[in-house]
Amino acid sequence: MSAIKIAIVGVGNCASSLLQGLEMYKNNPQNIIGLMHNEVAGYKLSDINVVAAFDVDKRKVGKTLKEAVFAKPNCTKVFYADLPDYDIEVKMGPVLDGVSEHMADYSEDRAFVVADKEPCDVVKELKESGAEILINYLPVGSEKAARFYADACLQANVGFINAMPVFIASDETWAKKFEEKNIPIIGDDVKSQVGATIIHRTLTKLFENRGVILDHTYQLNFGGNTDFLNMLNHSRLSSKKKSKTQSVQSELKVALDSNDIHIGPSDYVPWLNDNKICYIRMEGRGFGNIPLTVDVKLSVEDAPNSGGVMIDAIRCMKLALDRKIGGILYSISAYTMKSPPIQYTDTEAKKMVEDFIDGRRER
């Protein structure tokens, strides 16, 4: 199989976990714990190669990719430190709205610090690197920056995986642009392997399937990485809250009133680092109109939790490129993203992905 050449924007915790995972599995092919697919239509993890990276932090820009992956403010657990000496320099991207102003109030060890450099020509870098796919790992609230990179992919003829909550794949105007140029897009807002949203969705579907009326529910999340620090600026949370809420609401035949559902980040606790704590509460009524309550606590290392999901998204996009399929990839978007253009249950989406891998066309 040919190599899968990817570029990354945002060399943060998620990028760090993705690259650590790729190298760990490449060097330990007998150990496939934690993967949904060891192979996707012949493509293995060892076929994925990073060819370009973009960031704006002074501790990452101008450094090699290996240096940047382990640079502050990254704080995810290092589970595979033996990364290769990638022949890749992290390039300066445009800042736009990628860094919240409140970061200046926190220690440099925890916050983003913008490099004093001019942004590179992203389209040129993508073309010259030979990248086929760009993964968007920008911080929550980076609306303008996310659209900038989506447009760069359109200009460079590069597939776009939108892992953060800005509505691009699920926006008709943007979706049409990718369809017209026959460039594949997956989005929006990556689901974790077993994270807060997928657990909440599963429990919501269980209530629905078992005839229990869901009256009220909340999901509260907190952690100590830069994602949670970034989200202390509540003005950046509109798309994030909408993405997580509609993902859960989509499992109900009749959506809850907005006063009866609350989903979103709640606080930043620095010493947790990349550990994310989630509390879910669901209040409903079953047979005889008798109340029942479910309380769940999830504790998980946040960045690695989406690594295996992203690896499947990358390989499915490569299949689309091989098969000359452009526009929205509905099946893998529904399976790996919180806010795909069309919501399906996770069981339905998994079946659709298997069909796509086996060669059946999208929709």
Buried (B, 14 or more C-beta within 10 A) or exposed (E): BEBBBBBBBBBBBBBBBBBBBBBBBBEEEEEEEEBBBEBBBEBBBBBBBBBBBBBBBBBBBBBBBBBBBBBBBBBBBEEBEEBEEBEBBBBBBBBBBBBBEBBEEBEBEBBBBBBEEEBBEBBEBBBEBEBBBBBBBBBBBBBEBBBBBBBBBBEBBBBBBBBBBBBBBBBEEBBEBBBEEEBBBBBBBBBBBEBBBBBBBBBBBBBBEEEBBBBBBBBBBBBBBBBBBBBBBEEBBEBBBBBBBBBBBBBBEEBBEEEEBBBBBBBBEBEBBBBBBBBBBBBBBEEEEEEEEBEBEBEBBBBBBBBBBBBBBBBBBBBBBBBEBBBBBBBBBBBBBBBBBEBBBBEEBBBBBEEBBEEEEBE
